[in-house]
Each structure stands twice: as C-alpha cells, then as structure tokens.
C-alpha cells in the first residue's frame, strides 16, 4: 500500500500562484507516471498534469502555459506549480501514483477567488 501525502493547497486570489506537493511512501523513480487530477463540485475528476517515466509531461489544455509538473525522485515527491490561477481552477486536487497499482492521495483544496 503506497501512501501519498499532499500539501500546498489553500485560498488565493485570481492571478496568484500555489505549489502543490505530493510525497509517496515508496520510490517513484521507476513507476509509469505520477499525476495531478482535480475535481470541482458537480464535475467529474479530470487529469490536470502527468509526468511520465523518463520525464515527459502532459497537461490538460486548460492549464497549459500556467501549470508545471515536476518531480524529485530522491524525495519521492511530485510538484505542481500553478501560476496565473483562475476561479475556474477551484477544485480538490488529487495526487495519483500510477505503478503496478494505482493509488490516490487524500486531496487538497484549492480555492481561487475572483
């Protein structure tokens, strides 16, 4: 069982920035991918960004150019730097560990006020 601990959410004004962190209890070096998803009230959970084994990244169109995903394998941690935040970015953000099995973090609330 892999444990994922997320941090960094909060309340920010539109145009502001936040950095989310997700630390895994096991190595992330060789797994297929780590990702960030989000779920807004009344909406389905959607992929925000993912970083694939080898370092390539993938972003939802809605966050391209504003969000950056990165990872520190030595710390078993993946980050999501979120800049130029918009009210529509408001959601619970979940970390995803995609290895032999998939695991989810508990979620961290991001609220962007207009």
Backbone as JSON Lines, residues from 0, in Angstrom:
{"i":0,"aa":"X","n":[0.85,-1.19,0.0],"ca":[0.0,0.0,0.0],"c":[0.89,1.24,0.0]}
{"i":1,"aa":"X","n":[0.75,2.05,-1.03],"ca":[1.53,3.28,-1.12],"c":[0.72,4.42,-0.53]}
{"i":2,"aa":"X","n":[1.34,5.15,0.36],"ca":[0.7,6.31,0.96],"c":[1.16,7.56,0.24]}
{"i":3,"aa":"X","n":[0.21,8.45,-0.05],"ca":[0.52,9.71,-0.71],"c":[0.08,10.84,0.2]}
{"i":4,"aa":"X","n":[0.97,11.75,0.5],"ca":[0.66,12.89,1.36],"c":[0.78,14.16,0.54]}
{"i":5,"aa":"X","n":[-0.33,14.87,0.43],"ca":[-0.38,16.1,-0.36],"c":[-0.34,17.32,0.56]}
{"i":6,"aa":"X","n":[0.18,18.39,0.02],"ca":[0.18,19.65,0.76],"c":[0.26,20.8,-0.24]}
{"i":7,"aa":"X","n":[-0.03,22.0,0.27],"ca":[0.16,23.19,-0.54],"c":[-1.1,23.86,-1.03]}
{"i":8,"aa":"X","n":[-2.25,23.25,-0.81],"ca":[-3.49,23.9,-1.23],"c":[-3.81,25.11,-0.36]}
{"i":9,"aa":"X","n":[-4.83,25.83,-0.77],"ca":[-5.24,26.99,0.01],"c":[-6.11,27.92,-0.79]}
{"i":10,"aa":"X","n":[-6.25,29.13,-0.24],"ca":[-7.06,30.17,-0.86],"c":[-6.13,31.22,-1.46]}
{"i":11,"aa":"X","n":[-6.37,31.57,-2.71],"ca":[-5.53,32.55,-3.38],"c":[-6.41,33.39,-4.29]}
{"i":12,"aa":"X","n":[-5.99,34.62,-4.52],"ca":[-6.73,35.49,-5.45],"c":[-6.38,35.13,-6.89]}
{"i":13,"aa":"X","n":[-7.3,35.45,-7.77],"ca":[-7.05,35.23,-9.19],"c":[-5.76,35.92,-9.61]}
{"i":14,"aa":"X","n":[-4.98,35.2,-10.4],"ca":[-3.68,35.72,-10.82],"c":[-2.54,35.28,-9.93]}
{"i":15,"aa":"X","n":[-2.88,34.71,-8.8],"ca":[-1.86,34.28,-7.86],"c":[-1.29,32.91,-8.2]}
{"i":16,"aa":"X","n":[-0.44,32.42,-7.29],"ca":[0.25,31.15,-7.51],"c":[0.17,30.27,-6.26]}
{"i":17,"aa":"X","n":[0.23,28.99,-6.5],"ca":[0.34,27.99,-5.44],"c":[1.23,26.87,-5.95]}
{"i":18,"aa":"X","n":[1.88,26.17,-5.01],"ca":[2.63,24.97,-5.37],"c":[2.14,23.82,-4.53]}
{"i":19,"aa":"X","n":[1.67,22.79,-5.2],"ca":[1.24,21.58,-4.53],"c":[2.4,20.58,-4.49]}
{"i":20,"aa":"X","n":[2.45,19.82,-3.4],"ca":[3.45,18.77,-3.25],"c":[2.76,17.46,-2.92]}
{"i":21,"aa":"X","n":[3.32,16.38,-3.39],"ca":[2.8,15.04,-3.09],"c":[4.0,14.14,-2.84]}
{"i":22,"aa":"X","n":[4.1,13.62,-1.63],"ca":[5.19,12.75,-1.27],"c":[4.68,11.33,-1.09]}
{"i":23,"aa":"X","n":[5.33,10.4,-1.78],"ca":[4.95,8.99,-1.73],"c":[5.78,8.24,-0.7]}
{"i":24,"aa":"X","n":[5.19,7.18,-0.15],"ca":[5.88,6.37,0.85],"c":[6.85,5.39,0.21]}
{"i":25,"aa":"X","n":[6.79,5.26,-1.12],"ca":[7.71,4.39,-1.84],"c":[8.31,5.14,-3.02]}
{"i":26,"aa":"X","n":[9.34,4.56,-3.58],"ca":[10.05,5.19,-4.67],"c":[9.13,5.46,-5.87]}
{"i":27,"aa":"X","n":[9.31,6.62,-6.48],"ca":[8.57,6.95,-7.69],"c":[9.46,6.87,-8.92]}
{"i":28,"aa":"X","n":[10.71,6.45,-8.72],"ca":[11.7,6.52,-9.79],"c":[11.31,5.7,-11.0]}
{"i":29,"aa":"X","n":[10.8,4.49,-10.78],"ca":[10.62,3.58,-11.91],"c":[9.17,3.31,-12.26]}
{"i":30,"aa":"X","n":[8.25,4.04,-11.63],"ca":[6.86,3.77,-11.95],"c":[6.48,4.47,-13.25]}
{"i":31,"aa":"X","n":[5.34,4.08,-13.81],"ca":[4.95,4.6,-15.12],"c":[4.74,6.12,-15.09]}
{"i":32,"aa":"X","n":[3.98,6.59,-14.14],"ca":[3.7,8.03,-14.1],"c":[3.21,8.47,-12.74]}
{"i":33,"aa":"X","n":[3.36,9.76,-12.5],"ca":[2.72,10.45,-11.38],"c":[1.88,11.56,-11.99]}
{"i":34,"aa":"X","n":[0.76,11.83,-11.36],"ca":[-0.08,12.87,-11.94],"c":[-0.88,13.62,-10.9]}
{"i":35,"aa":"X","n":[-1.45,14.71,-11.37],"ca":[-2.38,15.51,-10.57],"c":[-3.72,15.55,-11.3]}
{"i":36,"aa":"X","n":[-4.78,15.27,-10.55],"ca":[-6.13,15.36,-11.05],"c":[-6.86,16.4,-10.19]}
{"i":37,"aa":"X","n":[-8.0,16.84,-10.68],"ca":[-8.81,17.74,-9.87],"c":[-10.29,17.42,-10.08]}
{"i":38,"aa":"X","n":[-11.07,17.76,-9.07],"ca":[-12.5,17.56,-9.13],"c":[-13.2,18.76,-8.52]}
{"i":39,"aa":"X","n":[-13.95,19.44,-9.34],"ca":[-14.75,20.57,-8.88],"c":[-16.14,20.06,-8.5]}
{"i":40,"aa":"X","n":[-16.85,20.8,-7.67],"ca":[-18.2,20.36,-7.25],"c":[-19.1,20.13,-8.46]}
{"i":41,"aa":"X","n":[-19.74,18.97,-8.48],"ca":[-20.67,18.64,-9.55],"c":[-20.03,18.21,-10.85]}
{"i":42,"aa":"X","n":[-18.7,18.09,-10.85],"ca":[-18.0,17.71,-12.07],"c":[-17.21,16.43,-11.86]}
{"i":43,"aa":"X","n":[-16.84,15.8,-12.97],"ca":[-16.03,14.6,-12.9],"c":[-14.57,14.94,-12.62]}
{"i":44,"aa":"X","n":[-13.86,13.99,-12.05],"ca":[-12.44,14.17,-11.82],"c":[-11.74,14.2,-13.19]}
{"i":45,"aa":"X","n":[-10.82,15.14,-13.34],"ca":[-10.13,15.29,-14.62],"c":[-8.63,15.36,-14.41]}
{"i":46,"aa":"X","n":[-7.9,14.89,-15.41],"ca":[-6.46,14.96,-15.37],"c":[-6.01,16.4,-15.59]}
{"i":47,"aa":"X","n":[-5.12,16.86,-14.74],"ca":[-4.54,18.2,-14.87],"c":[-3.17,18.11,-15.52]}
{"i":48,"aa":"X","n":[-2.32,17.25,-14.95],"ca":[-0.96,17.12,-15.47],"c":[-0.4,15.78,-15.04]}
{"i":49,"aa":"X","n":[0.49,15.25,-15.86],"ca":[1.15,13.99,-15.53],"c":[2.6,14.06,-15.99]}
{"i":50,"aa":"X","n":[3.43,13.35,-15.25],"ca":[4.84,13.23,-15.63],"c":[5.15,11.75,-15.78]}
{"i":51,"aa":"X","n":[5.62,11.4,-16.96],"ca":[5.8,10.0,-17.33],"c":[7.22,9.55,-17.0]}
{"i":52,"aa":"X","n":[7.42,8.24,-16.79],"ca":[8.75,7.69,-16.6],"c":[9.64,8.14,-17.76]}
{"i":53,"aa":"X","n":[10.78,8.71,-17.45],"ca":[11.65,9.27,-18.48],"c":[11.57,10.78,-18.52]}
{"i":54,"aa":"X","n":[10.5,11.34,-17.92],"ca":[10.44,12.78,-17.74],"c":[9.49,13.55,-18.63]}
{"i":55,"aa":"X","n":[8.88,12.91,-19.61],"ca":[7.95,13.66,-20.45],"c":[6.72,14.04,-19.65]}
{"i":56,"aa":"X","n":[6.1,15.12,-20.06],"ca":[4.96,15.64,-19.33],"c":[3.74,15.79,-20.24]}
{"i":57,"aa":"X","n":[2.58,15.82,-19.59],"ca":[1.32,16.0,-20.31],"c":[0.45,16.93,-19.5]}
{"i":58,"aa":"X","n":[-0.22,17.87,-20.17],"ca":[-1.07,18.84,-19.49],"c":[-2.44,18.9,-20.14]}
{"i":59,"aa":"X","n":[-3.44,19.16,-19.33],"ca":[-4.75,19.49,-19.86],"c":[-4.64,20.82,-20.6]}
{"i":60,"aa":"X","n":[-5.43,20.98,-21.64],"ca":[-5.37,22.21,-22.42],"c":[-5.65,23.44,-21.57]}
{"i":61,"aa":"X","n":[-6.51,23.28,-20.59],"ca":[-6.93,24.42,-19.77],"c":[-5.82,24.96,-18.88]}
{"i":62,"aa":"X","n":[-4.76,24.19,-18.68],"ca":[-3.69,24.65,-17.77],"c":[-2.35,24.83,-18.48]}
{"i":63,"aa":"X","n":[-2.29,24.49,-19.74],"ca":[-1.03,24.63,-20.47],"c":[-0.53,26.07,-20.42]}
{"i":64,"aa":"X","n":[0.75,26.2,-20.15],"ca":[1.36,27.52,-20.05],"c":[1.23,28.16,-18.69]}
{"i":65,"aa":"X","n":[0.41,27.59,-17.82],"ca":[0.22,28.15,-16.47],"c":[0.71,27.21,-15.39]}
{"i":66,"aa":"X","n":[0.57,25.92,-15.59],"ca":[0.94,24.92,-14.59],"c":[2.17,24.15,-15.06]}
{"i":67,"aa":"X","n":[2.99,23.75,-14.1],"ca":[4.17,22.94,-14.4],"c":[4.27,21.8,-13.4]}
{"i":68,"aa":"X","n":[4.38,20.59,-13.93],"ca":[4.57,19.43,-13.08],"c":[6.05,19.05,-13.09]}
{"i":69,"aa":"X","n":[6.55,18.66,-11.93],"ca":[7.94,18.23,-11.84],"c":[8.04,17.2,-10.73]}
{"i":70,"aa":"X","n":[9.19,16.56,-10.66],"ca":[9.35,15.56,-9.59],"c":[10.79,15.53,-9.12]}
{"i":71,"aa":"X","n":[10.94,15.11,-7.88],"ca":[12.24,14.91,-7.26],"c":[12.28,13.45,-6.82]}
{"i":72,"aa":"X","n":[12.95,12.63,-7.6],"ca":[12.96,11.19,-7.31],"c":[13.63,10.89,-5.97]}
{"i":73,"aa":"X","n":[14.62,11.68,-5.61],"ca":[15.32,11.44,-4.35],"c":[14.39,11.65,-3.15]}
{"i":74,"aa":"X","n":[13.4,12.51,-3.32],"ca":[12.46,12.79,-2.23],"c":[11.12,12.09,-2.43]}
{"i":75,"aa":"X","n":[11.0,11.3,-3.49],"ca":[9.73,10.61,-3.8],"c":[8.58,11.61,-3.86]}
{"i":76,"aa":"X","n":[8.85,12.76,-4.43],"ca":[7.89,13.86,-4.4],"c":[7.63,14.39,-5.8]}
{"i":77,"aa":"X","n":[6.37,14.68,-6.06],"ca":[5.97,15.34,-7.29],"c":[5.33,16.67,-6.93]}
{"i":78,"aa":"X","n":[5.58,17.66,-7.76],"ca":[5.1,19.02,-7.51],"c":[4.19,19.48,-8.64]}
{"i":79,"aa":"X","n":[3.31,20.39,-8.31],"ca":[2.51,21.08,-9.32],"c":[2.59,22.57,-9.02]}
{"i":80,"aa":"X","n":[3.36,23.27,-9.84],"ca":[3.43,24.73,-9.72],"c":[2.3,25.32,-10.53]}
{"i":81,"aa":"X","n":[1.45,26.09,-9.87],"ca":[0.27,26.67,-10.51],"c":[0.4,28.19,-10.49]}
{"i":82,"aa":"X","n":[0.51,28.78,-11.66],"ca":[0.61,30.23,-11.8],"c":[-0.61,30.77,-12.53]}
{"i":83,"aa":"X","n":[-0.8,32.07,-12.43],"ca":[-1.92,32.73,-13.11],"c":[-3.23,32.0,-12.85]}
{"i":84,"aa":"X","n":[-3.46,31.72,-11.61],"ca":[-4.65,30.95,-11.24],"c":[-5.94,31.71,-11.57]}
{"i":85,"aa":"X","n":[-6.94,30.93,-11.94],"ca":[-8.25,31.47,-12.31],"c":[-9.31,30.87,-11.39]}
{"i":86,"aa":"X","n":[-10.43,31.56,-11.24],"ca":[-11.5,30.99,-10.4],"c":[-11.93,29.59,-10.85]}
{"i":87,"aa":"X","n":[-11.86,29.33,-12.14],"ca":[-12.26,28.0,-12.64],"c":[-11.25,26.91,-12.3]}
{"i":88,"aa":"X","n":[-10.13,27.27,-11.72],"ca":[-9.18,26.27,-11.22],"c":[-9.57,25.76,-9.84]}
{"i":89,"aa":"X","n":[-10.57,26.35,-9.24],"ca":[-11.03,25.93,-7.92],"c":[-11.51,24.49,-7.96]}
{"i":90,"aa":"X","n":[-10.94,23.67,-7.09],"ca":[-11.26,22.24,-7.07],"c":[-10.49,21.58,-5.94]}
{"i":91,"aa":"X","n":[-10.81,20.32,-5.69],"ca":[-9.95,19.49,-4.87],"c":[-8.96,18.82,-5.81]}
{"i":92,"aa":"X","n":[-7.69,18.95,-5.48],"ca":[-6.62,18.38,-6.3],"c":[-6.1,17.1,-5.67]}
{"i":93,"aa":"X","n":[-5.99,16.07,-6.5],"ca":[-5.58,14.75,-6.04],"c":[-4.3,14.32,-6.73]}
{"i":94,"aa":"X","n":[-3.42,13.77,-5.96],"ca":[-2.2,13.18,-6.48],"c":[-2.48,11.72,-6.87]}
{"i":95,"aa":"X","n":[-1.89,11.29,-7.96],"ca":[-2.07,9.92,-8.45],"c":[-0.73,9.25,-8.66]}
{"i":96,"aa":"X","n":[-0.61,8.04,-8.13],"ca":[0.59,7.2,-8.28],"c":[0.2,6.08,-9.21]}
{"i":97,"aa":"X","n":[0.8,6.01,-10.37],"ca":[0.42,5.04,-11.39],"c":[1.58,4.06,-11.6]}
{"i":98,"aa":"X","n":[1.59,3.02,-10.74],"ca":[2.61,1.99,-10.86],"c":[1.96,0.66,-11.2]}
{"i":99,"aa":"X","n":[2.41,-0.41,-10.57],"ca":[1.75,-1.71,-10.77],"c":[0.3,-1.63,-10.31]}
{"i":100,"aa":"X","n":[0.07,-0.79,-9.34],"ca":[-1.28,-0.45,-8.92],"c":[-1.38,1.07,-8.86]}
{"i":101,"aa":"X","n":[-2.61,1.55,-8.87],"ca":[-2.83,2.99,-8.78],"c":[-3.24,3.36,-7.37]}
{"i":102,"aa":"X","n":[-2.7,4.49,-6.91],"ca":[-3.06,4.99,-5.6],"c":[-3.4,6.47,-5.72]}
{"i":103,"aa":"X","n":[-4.21,6.93,-4.76],"ca":[-4.64,8.32,-4.73],"c":[-4.32,8.96,-3.4]}
{"i":104,"aa":"X","n":[-4.01,10.23,-3.44],"ca":[-3.87,10.99,-2.22],"c":[-5.25,11.36,-1.68]}
{"i":105,"aa":"X","n":[-5.23,12.03,-0.53],"ca":[-6.48,12.36,0.14],"c":[-7.13,13.61,-0.46]}
{"i":106,"aa":"X","n":[-6.38,14.35,-1.24],"ca":[-6.91,15.56,-1.86],"c":[-6.56,16.8,-1.07]}
{"i":107,"aa":"X","n":[-6.34,17.88,-1.78],"ca":[-6.09,19.17,-1.15],"c":[-6.91,20.23,-1.87]}
{"i":108,"aa":"X","n":[-7.57,21.07,-1.09],"ca":[-8.48,22.06,-1.65],"c":[-7.7,23.27,-2.18]}
{"i":109,"aa":"X","n":[-8.03,23.65,-3.4],"ca":[-7.52,24.89,-3.98],"c":[-8.72,25.77,-4.31]}
{"i":110,"aa":"X","n":[-8.73,26.96,-3.74],"ca":[-9.81,27.9,-3.98],"c":[-9.23,29.2,-4.51]}
{"i":111,"aa":"X","n":[-9.73,29.61,-5.68],"ca":[-9.25,30.83,-6.31],"c":[-10.4,31.83,-6.32]}
{"i":112,"aa":"X","n":[-10.2,32.94,-5.65],"ca":[-11.25,33.96,-5.57],"c":[-11.07,34.98,-6.69]}
{"i":113,"aa":"X","n":[-12.2,35.51,-7.12],"ca":[-12.15,36.49,-8.23],"c":[-11.99,37.91,-7.71]}
